[in-house]
Amino acid sequence: MSGSQDQFNYAFNFSHFRYENQPVTPSYMVPPCGRATGNAYDNKTLSTKLGANVSEHLTFNYVGRYTDAMLHYSDDDPNAFPGATFATQSVYKNWNFYNRGEAVWTLLDGRFVNTFGVNYTNYARENKDPDPNPLTTFNGSSEKYEWHGNLTLMPGQILVAGLERQNDHASSDNVDAKTGN
């Protein structure tokens, strides 16, 4: 869904992709007297873009996207014979949230375009292999602040300048799925 009215514009999008029982495990990797379980994937994504032309010289924009995904897959079992898969599947989960806000300020009759932006990303992942392996988690975030300017000196001559700062934060843990430690 998208549109605009007066000085405002918007776009919203939702997508869902899913497949189940995708046969990917070769028969020689299936444990004796076992059966292959197909992989499954589910991804939901919601995104938006919003804009406002406050004046002839100033515009504000926002872009955001959230993704929630899960994968069930057959993983190798190091405790069985070489190349065998676990009898139960591993589960991988992924959550991402991306944001960007910006202000675009135009000066000197449109010859000097300044963009001030702030990005924020938050992401989390977890992977659970069948016992005895632990649950592995990863969490992180990133902030980025930037300015870039384009100054048209004369037709075909543009001076480009910019500044940027980024901060990243991350943590990872292996947790015993039974005890939580």
Secondary structure, 3 states (H helix, E strand, C coil): CEEEECCEEEEEEEEEEEEEEECCCCHHHCCCCCCCCCEEEEEEEEEEEEEEECCCCEEEEEEEEEEEEEEEECCECCCCCCCCECCCCEEEEEEEEEEEEEEEEEECCCCEEEEEEEEEEEEEEEEECCCCCCEEEEEEEEEEEEEEEEEEEECCEEEEEEEEEEEEEEEEEEECCCCCC
